[in-house]
Amino acid sequence: MSTPAQLTLLNIDLLHIIFSNFEYQDDLFNSLLVNSYWALVIVDKLWKKPTWRSPNVFHKFVTTLRNSSTTSFNYGIALRPIRDGKCSRLQHLDLQHWKSEWKHDILKDIGNRCPLLTTLIISSLVTNTLATTIVNSFPNLKGFTCNTITGAGFTILISGFPKLKFLSLEFPYISFETALAVAMDFPPLESFNLRIKSYKGFDHFARLWVQGQSYLQHIEFDSARGLSDDSFLPIAQYCHQLESVELRSCTNLTDSSIMALAKYRNIKLKRFTIIHCNQLTDLGLNELAKYCNNLRKCTILGCLNISHSSLSKIVKNCNNLQEFGFTNRPMMTPTIVMELINNDLENFLEILDIRSDDLATADSSVKKPYPKFDLNLMINLAEKCQNIRKLSLRFNMVGLSPDHMHILHIFLYDVNLLTLYLHLITEFHP
């Protein structure tokens, strides 16, 4: 802004007058990221007197605060009301884009002013100094999330939070001796989200760690090249309350782990997700379909050696399934949808998510072209699965033209669909 008229719109006093006359708070969001001066005034008004007309409005405001890199505005001043004790009932704090100028005394102030805070999320590296500050400032913490943590910080954090129930972080590179010592001190968790990468000491850690995890309900491994059957088998066997498992890019995990999970958790397992776990095959999934028929959620994405055969068995046997997601490949979608349609039992499916994947698969038809998309399957699916509220069709619909999209009105009007995702890049072959 360089002209006199434009420079007028950077006058702070004038901006306060202008934005005070906005009738609808939603209109402020459209101006929030125009300029850092505008953001300075608007955030101040939204923070002092917010009117959250819907969860979406609140989410939009919080998302904007997190994306601080989009403007030169220092969103750290938004923490001032918390530091001043005006949010004494605060229970959850999410600090994204941690700035170097945000000193540790900010956390100390928040800890002193917010005694009820039990959940803390920090995006930065947690060093031993920062871990000590967190432990001293938030003695009642039950949930903690960070991107990365040093070995010393990890040790301080675990020993300092005996009440911890939820933990999400990247497992640090520590010695076997330290890993074993930390495993013995670990608090009994209810949820554990872990990125292991290629750390080779996790097997030793897991064997001791599971002995104190009888209350664990959810476990998630991401980018876990260091996770093997030797470390997962004790988890399946000894975590007796485990009901939710997510495995992402666990490239060294085999069917032995899934078969153990099916054997020991059986009907207690309610949610199961595997993504890009390429050593897993139909063999393990067949056992899951056989013994874990109380599944509520099942998502299988990007696993090269899993075919429609085992997924169809899951759909057939797990009659309480509410959410199902899989990768579309030749024969995959029509076979599974037909299984949903032909199942004589009552259907509780609410979310169906079908994604594209151009990688090679275990299906015998992999070298053949994708069959023409059968729109009649969607019609029959709508008639059978009346509870579907979210439908995602994120794959190329071969042989389907945009003119055929109107047929999907059956989901919008007859089934009361709330959310519809479509991949509109279609391949039309008349």
Wavefront OBJ file of the C-alpha trace (Angstrom):
o trace
v 0.000 0.000 0.000
v 1.672 3.201 -1.205
v -0.967 5.772 -2.241
v -2.386 8.192 0.362
v -5.752 6.448 0.202
v -4.144 3.083 0.761
v -1.941 4.335 3.584
v -5.066 5.571 5.345
v -6.106 1.941 5.680
v -2.970 1.313 7.760
v -3.899 3.883 10.397
v -4.467 1.903 13.593
v -6.975 4.362 15.072
v -8.997 4.407 11.879
v -8.914 0.615 11.624
v -10.358 0.308 15.127
v -13.287 2.509 14.079
v -13.833 0.643 10.806
v -13.767 -2.859 12.258
v -15.929 -1.845 15.228
v -18.738 -1.195 12.767
v -18.674 -4.671 11.240
v -22.091 -6.140 11.969
v -21.116 -9.787 11.516
v -18.057 -11.311 13.117
v -17.657 -13.694 10.184
v -16.873 -10.720 7.932
v -13.803 -9.977 10.031
v -12.262 -13.271 9.017
v -12.219 -12.203 5.372
v -9.971 -9.276 6.320
v -7.804 -11.054 8.857
v -4.825 -11.831 6.628
v -4.852 -8.773 4.355
v -2.146 -7.000 6.296
v -0.334 -7.395 9.615
v -1.838 -4.109 10.885
v -5.310 -5.376 10.107
v -4.537 -8.633 11.861
v -3.325 -6.713 14.908
v -6.662 -4.928 15.261
v -8.948 -7.802 14.264
v -7.370 -10.457 16.477
v -7.584 -8.066 19.404
v -11.309 -7.593 18.824
v -12.002 -11.275 18.283
v -10.067 -12.207 21.394
v -11.694 -9.629 23.675
v -15.283 -10.237 22.649
v -15.677 -13.410 20.624
v -19.057 -14.580 19.438
v -18.747 -18.163 18.277
v -21.922 -18.748 16.306
v -20.800 -22.214 15.263
v -17.924 -24.672 15.824
v -16.724 -23.893 12.283
v -16.304 -20.208 13.120
v -14.243 -21.028 16.203
v -12.159 -23.534 14.231
v -11.455 -20.914 11.563
v -10.248 -18.450 14.181
v -7.970 -20.998 15.873
v -6.579 -22.185 12.521
v -5.702 -18.604 11.609
v -3.874 -18.134 14.895
v -1.838 -21.268 14.235
v -0.829 -20.178 10.730
v 1.171 -17.272 12.070
v 3.668 -17.475 9.192
v 1.041 -16.057 6.827
v 1.537 -12.547 8.225
v 4.156 -10.611 10.150
v 1.778 -10.310 13.098
v 3.147 -11.798 16.318
v 0.339 -14.031 17.466
v 2.242 -14.683 20.669
v 0.514 -11.660 22.189
v -2.706 -13.663 22.013
v -1.353 -15.523 25.046
v -1.463 -12.344 27.120
v -4.975 -12.959 28.546
v -3.852 -16.429 29.631
v -0.703 -15.085 31.295
v -2.775 -12.426 33.033
v -4.981 -15.049 34.666
v -8.129 -14.386 32.617
v -8.420 -18.038 31.545
v -8.075 -19.779 34.893
v -10.277 -22.680 33.778
v -8.176 -23.451 30.713
v -7.644 -27.197 30.324
v -6.161 -27.544 26.813
v -3.310 -25.505 25.295
v -1.949 -25.951 21.759
v 1.195 -23.935 20.958
v 2.024 -24.234 17.261
v 4.881 -22.455 15.461
v 6.837 -22.078 18.686
v 8.928 -18.901 18.492
v 12.418 -18.537 19.931
v 11.377 -15.243 21.512
v 8.681 -17.013 23.502
v 10.719 -17.615 26.639
v 10.177 -20.365 29.166
v 8.693 -17.836 31.573
v 5.578 -17.823 29.377
v 4.980 -21.469 30.246
v 5.706 -20.728 33.889
v 3.149 -17.902 33.894
v 0.533 -20.068 32.203
v 1.197 -22.896 34.657
v 0.716 -20.554 37.607
v -2.465 -19.013 36.174
v -4.067 -22.193 34.800
v -3.995 -24.893 37.497
v -6.633 -26.975 35.676
v -4.595 -27.368 32.480
v -4.205 -31.071 31.696
v -3.346 -31.154 27.956
v -0.353 -29.473 26.318
v 0.682 -29.592 22.640
v 4.001 -28.071 21.530
v 5.347 -28.205 17.984
v 8.976 -27.464 18.807
v 11.880 -29.647 19.903
v 11.631 -30.394 23.619
v 15.057 -30.173 25.218
v 15.928 -31.149 28.768
v 15.563 -27.503 29.842
v 12.132 -27.159 28.267
v 11.055 -30.546 29.644
v 12.037 -29.424 33.151
v 10.030 -26.220 32.727
v 6.980 -28.176 31.554
v 7.189 -30.668 34.418
v 7.528 -27.909 37.014
v 4.792 -25.721 35.485
v 2.093 -28.323 34.828
v 2.106 -30.943 37.604
v -1.380 -32.193 36.709
v -0.675 -32.807 33.029
v -2.442 -35.876 31.620
v -1.885 -35.373 27.885
v 1.274 -34.230 26.105
v 2.183 -33.940 22.413
v 5.376 -32.729 20.759
v 7.099 -33.268 17.423
v 10.546 -34.238 18.673
v 12.269 -34.604 22.017
v 15.841 -35.160 23.124
v 16.823 -38.246 25.070
v 17.393 -36.219 28.234
v 14.091 -34.397 27.769
v 12.303 -37.723 27.282
v 13.695 -39.102 30.546
v 12.707 -35.968 32.483
v 9.221 -35.926 30.989
v 8.430 -39.575 31.738
v 9.702 -39.502 35.316
v 8.008 -36.161 36.016
v 4.449 -37.035 34.949
v 3.117 -40.075 36.847
v -0.478 -39.039 35.969
v 0.123 -38.964 32.203
v -2.597 -40.764 30.194
v -1.986 -39.588 26.616
v 1.427 -39.231 24.982
v 2.382 -38.434 21.368
v 5.976 -37.912 20.218
v 8.893 -39.219 18.189
v 10.898 -41.820 20.068
v 14.372 -40.322 20.668
v 17.648 -42.040 19.856
v 18.756 -43.207 23.295
v 20.981 -46.007 24.511
v 19.531 -49.444 25.236
v 20.278 -48.945 28.930
v 18.385 -45.649 29.016
v 15.495 -47.156 27.053
v 15.159 -49.976 29.576
v 15.294 -47.568 32.519
v 12.636 -45.299 30.986
v 10.423 -48.302 30.196
v 10.325 -49.234 33.876
v 9.359 -45.666 34.902
v 6.640 -45.219 32.292
v 3.234 -44.142 33.630
v 0.244 -46.364 32.724
v -1.075 -44.753 29.532
v -4.487 -44.938 27.891
v -3.263 -43.674 24.502
v 0.224 -43.763 22.953
v 1.076 -42.237 19.537
v 4.647 -42.950 18.550
v 6.975 -42.304 15.616
v 9.897 -44.710 15.841
v 11.638 -44.276 12.470
v 14.677 -46.578 12.311
v 15.520 -46.720 16.026
v 16.674 -50.291 16.675
v 16.291 -50.348 20.436
v 12.511 -50.318 20.528
v 12.247 -54.122 20.788
v 14.083 -54.042 24.115
v 12.001 -51.103 25.304
v 8.651 -52.674 24.359
v 9.203 -55.939 26.246
v 9.565 -54.080 29.549
v 7.180 -51.227 28.764
v 4.114 -53.454 28.180
v 4.328 -54.831 31.715
v 2.934 -51.570 33.071
v 0.407 -50.845 30.303
v -2.646 -52.827 31.364
v -4.863 -49.735 30.843
v -3.716 -48.948 27.290
v -6.715 -48.530 24.952
v -5.206 -46.934 21.832
v -1.799 -47.261 20.219
v -0.561 -45.667 17.006
v 2.760 -46.244 15.268
v 3.828 -43.925 12.448
v 6.922 -44.109 10.210
v 7.923 -47.056 12.336
v 10.736 -48.813 10.511
v 12.060 -49.753 13.942
v 8.854 -51.620 14.816
v 9.098 -55.378 14.322
v 7.064 -58.428 15.258
v 9.284 -58.862 18.324
v 8.119 -55.514 19.708
v 4.477 -55.679 18.589
v 3.676 -59.210 19.771
v 4.027 -58.332 23.496
v 1.735 -55.331 22.966
v -0.961 -57.527 21.419
v -0.571 -60.118 24.151
v -0.298 -58.072 27.352
v -2.204 -54.802 26.753
v -5.518 -56.296 27.814
v -7.631 -53.135 27.360
v -6.360 -52.415 23.839
v -9.253 -51.660 21.483
v -7.762 -49.313 18.875
v -4.657 -49.863 16.697
v -3.239 -47.647 13.916
v -0.168 -48.702 11.947
v 1.314 -46.302 9.379
v 4.365 -47.129 7.272
v 5.389 -49.993 9.542
v 7.484 -51.614 6.836
v 8.958 -54.432 8.944
v 5.708 -55.654 10.470
v 4.415 -59.008 9.155
v 1.231 -61.063 9.331
v 2.445 -62.648 12.569
v 1.657 -59.408 14.409
v -1.839 -59.096 12.935
v -2.594 -62.745 13.674
v -1.468 -62.228 17.283
v -3.651 -59.123 17.516
v -6.632 -61.122 16.264
v -5.907 -63.974 18.668
v -5.406 -61.976 21.864
v -7.721 -59.000 21.347
v -10.451 -60.732 19.271
v -13.881 -59.159 19.915
v -12.358 -56.447 22.134
v -10.733 -54.794 19.109
v -13.002 -51.984 17.832
v -10.818 -49.787 15.588
v -8.106 -50.952 13.193
v -6.119 -48.918 10.644
v -3.133 -49.888 8.498
v -1.586 -47.570 5.908
v 1.390 -48.421 3.665
v 2.343 -51.567 5.566
v 3.583 -53.563 2.600
v 4.552 -56.816 4.294
v 1.003 -57.395 5.512
v -1.116 -59.717 3.363
v -4.549 -61.299 3.198
v -3.327 -63.980 5.601
v -3.310 -61.623 8.571
v -6.476 -59.791 7.515
v -8.377 -63.079 7.199
v -7.593 -63.825 10.850
v -8.757 -60.343 11.785
v -12.047 -60.901 9.951
v -12.481 -64.251 11.691
v -11.830 -63.246 15.304
v -12.397 -59.466 15.488
v -16.003 -59.323 14.329
v -16.837 -56.505 16.749
v -14.904 -53.932 14.704
v -16.519 -50.474 14.481
v -13.857 -48.902 12.249
v -11.539 -50.490 9.678
v -9.273 -48.588 7.274
v -6.848 -50.329 4.892
v -4.965 -47.942 2.581
v -1.968 -48.355 0.289
v -1.013 -51.879 1.407
v 0.372 -53.568 -1.706
v -0.286 -57.183 -0.752
v -3.847 -56.932 0.528
v -6.620 -57.716 -1.940
v -10.403 -57.555 -2.080
v -10.587 -61.131 -0.782
v -9.748 -60.358 2.852
v -11.529 -56.982 2.861
v -14.737 -58.638 1.699
v -14.493 -61.036 4.633
v -14.178 -58.116 7.037
v -17.289 -56.502 5.571
v -19.142 -59.812 5.731
v -18.164 -60.797 9.280
v -18.025 -57.429 11.061
v -21.701 -56.542 11.206
v -21.211 -53.615 13.605
v -18.901 -51.780 11.210
v -19.626 -48.037 11.215
v -16.610 -46.723 9.283
v -14.807 -48.478 6.438
v -12.061 -47.196 4.162
v -9.986 -48.897 1.495
v -7.927 -48.323 -1.644
v -9.703 -48.642 -4.988
v -8.078 -51.169 -7.315
v -9.347 -53.486 -10.043
v -12.110 -55.689 -8.587
v -11.724 -54.044 -5.172
v -14.602 -51.565 -5.116
v -17.307 -53.623 -6.890
v -16.541 -56.744 -4.840
v -16.663 -54.957 -1.499
v -19.719 -52.867 -2.350
v -21.527 -56.003 -3.516
v -20.692 -57.625 -0.173
v -22.238 -54.647 1.612
v -25.339 -54.867 -0.559
v -25.817 -58.626 -0.264
v -25.347 -58.842 3.500
v -28.699 -59.881 4.949
v -27.993 -58.477 8.408
v -28.784 -54.923 9.493
v -26.159 -52.459 8.284
v -24.760 -49.746 10.568
v -22.213 -48.244 8.154
v -22.011 -44.438 8.491
v -18.732 -43.601 6.723
v -17.444 -45.130 3.479
v -14.105 -43.839 2.172
v -12.741 -45.205 -1.136
v -9.366 -43.818 -2.261
v -7.281 -44.125 -5.408
v -3.990 -46.004 -5.612
v -1.971 -46.580 -8.792
v 0.561 -48.911 -7.190
v 0.874 -52.599 -7.975
v -1.325 -54.919 -5.924
v -1.827 -58.543 -5.072
v -4.978 -58.707 -7.208
v -4.693 -61.055 -10.181
v -6.351 -58.383 -12.332
v -3.700 -55.760 -11.594
v -2.360 -55.678 -15.167
v -5.806 -55.307 -16.649
v -7.439 -51.902 -17.126
v -9.797 -50.689 -14.459
v -13.357 -51.848 -15.167
v -16.004 -49.298 -16.043
v -17.461 -47.687 -12.958
v -20.838 -49.261 -12.207
v -23.142 -46.485 -11.069
v -25.887 -49.002 -10.318
v -23.759 -50.208 -7.428
v -24.106 -46.785 -5.835
v -27.875 -46.891 -6.277
v -28.096 -50.287 -4.603
v -25.681 -49.181 -1.895
v -27.875 -46.196 -1.054
v -30.888 -48.469 -0.731
v -29.055 -50.954 1.491
v -26.927 -48.655 3.665
v -29.439 -46.104 4.869
v -27.181 -44.915 7.709
v -24.352 -43.587 5.512
v -23.638 -39.953 6.396
v -20.215 -39.493 4.770
v -19.307 -40.888 1.349
v -15.859 -40.368 -0.212
v -15.225 -41.538 -3.788
v -11.685 -40.280 -4.383
v -10.657 -42.214 -7.468
v -10.949 -41.921 -11.238
v -14.388 -43.122 -12.273
v -13.676 -44.836 -15.572
v -16.502 -44.565 -18.088
v -18.453 -42.062 -16.019
v -19.194 -38.641 -17.478
v -20.060 -35.527 -15.458
v -23.628 -35.871 -16.745
v -23.992 -39.000 -14.642
v -23.285 -37.167 -11.406
v -26.961 -36.376 -10.930
v -27.588 -39.980 -9.966
v -25.796 -39.338 -6.690
v -28.758 -37.232 -5.564
v -30.089 -40.444 -4.046
v -27.468 -40.107 -1.323
v -28.179 -36.437 -0.754
v -31.944 -36.713 -0.563
v -32.921 -40.322 0.080
v -30.165 -41.228 2.533
v -29.683 -37.797 4.166
v -25.964 -37.730 3.397
v -24.117 -35.037 5.328
v -20.727 -35.110 3.556
v -19.864 -36.101 -0.021
v -16.335 -36.146 -1.497
v -15.885 -36.852 -5.201
v -12.804 -37.154 -7.408
v -14.164 -35.339 -10.452
v -11.280 -36.214 -12.802
v -13.115 -38.885 -14.718
v -12.105 -40.961 -17.706
v -15.054 -41.046 -20.062
v -15.199 -43.809 -22.648
v -18.542 -43.662 -24.553
l 1 2 3 4 5 6 7 8 9 10 11 12 13 14 15 16 17 18 19 20 21 22 23 24 25 26 27 28 29 30 31 32 33 34 35 36 37 38 39 40 41 42 43 44 45 46 47 48 49 50 51 52 53 54 55 56 57 58 59 60 61 62 63 64 65 66 67 68 69 70 71 72 73 74 75 76 77 78 79 80 81 82 83 84 85 86 87 88 89 90 91 92 93 94 95 96 97 98 99 100 101 102 103 104 105 106 107 108 109 110 111 112 113 114 115 116 117 118 119 120 121 122 123 124 125 126 127 128 129 130 131 132 133 134 135 136 137 138 139 140 141 142 143 144 145 146 147 148 149 150 151 152 153 154 155 156 157 158 159 160 161 162 163 164 165 166 167 168 169 170 171 172 173 174 175 176 177 178 179 180 181 182 183 184 185 186 187 188 189 190 191 192 193 194 195 196 197 198 199 200 201 202 203 204 205 206 207 208 209 210 211 212 213 214 215 216 217 218 219 220 221 222 223 224 225 226 227 228 229 230 231 232 233 234 235 236 237 238 239 240 241 242 243 244 245 246 247 248 249 250 251 252 253 254 255 256 257 258 259 260 261 262 263 264 265 266 267 268 269 270 271 272 273 274 275 276 277 278 279 280 281 282 283 284 285 286 287 288 289 290 291 292 293 294 295 296 297 298 299 300 301 302 303 304 305 306 307 308 309 310 311 312 313 314 315 316 317 318 319 320 321 322 323 324 325 326 327 328 329 330 331 332 333 334 335 336 337 338 339 340 341 342 343 344 345 346 347 348 349 350 351 352 353 354 355 356 357 358 359 360 361 362 363 364 365 366 367 368 369 370 371 372 373 374 375 376 377 378 379 380 381 382 383 384 385 386 387 388 389 390 391 392 393 394 395 396 397 398 399 400 401 402 403 404 405 406 407 408 409 410 411 412 413 414 415 416 417 418 419 420 421 422 423 424 425 426 427 428 429 430
